[in-house]
Amino acid sequence: MKRYLLSGLTIVLSTLAIASAANAGQTNLNDPAADLNGDGVVTIGELVMHNRDQRQS
């Protein structure tokens, strides 16, 4: 019985971890918020920095 409870708990916790990771969306190249220097063009470097900042906040 204890084995089934621990297995069920493990499945529930892993499902919650996967769901929270899937919920964190990344910004794409069409998002003006990722334009960090304001020149109107979103580069890959700006996109990477913007996504890192969003994950840390």
C-alpha positions in Angstrom: 0.0 0.0 0.0 2.8 2.4 0.9 4.4 1.7 -2.5 1.3 2.8 -4.4 1.0 5.9 -2.3 4.6 6.9 -3.0 4.2 6.1 -6.7 1.1 8.2 -6.9 2.7 11.1 -5.1 5.7 10.9 -7.4 3.5 11.0 -10.5 1.5 13.9 -9.1 4.7 15.9 -8.3 6.3 15.2 -11.6 3.1 16.2 -13.5 3.0 19.5 -11.6 6.7 20.2 -12.3 6.2 19.5 -16.0 3.0 21.7 -16.1 4.7 24.6 -14.5 7.7 24.4 -16.9 5.4 24.2 -19.9 3.4 27.2 -18.7 6.5 29.4 -18.9 6.4 30.7 -22.4 9.3 32.2 -24.3 9.1 35.5 -26.3 9.4 35.3 -30.1 11.1 37.7 -32.5 7.8 39.6 -33.1 7.5 40.8 -29.6 8.4 44.5 -29.3 9.1 44.1 -25.5 12.2 42.1 -26.5 13.7 45.1 -28.3 16.1 46.1 -25.6 18.0 48.8 -27.4 14.9 50.4 -29.1 16.1 50.3 -32.7 13.0 48.5 -33.9 14.8 45.2 -34.7 14.8 42.2 -32.3 18.0 40.3 -32.6 18.7 36.8 -31.3 21.0 38.3 -28.5 18.3 40.6 -27.4 15.8 37.8 -27.4 18.1 35.6 -25.3 18.7 38.4 -22.7 15.0 39.2 -22.6 14.0 35.6 -22.0 16.7 35.2 -19.2 15.4 38.4 -17.5 11.8 37.1 -17.7 12.8 33.7 -16.1 14.7 35.3 -13.2 11.9 37.7 -12.2 
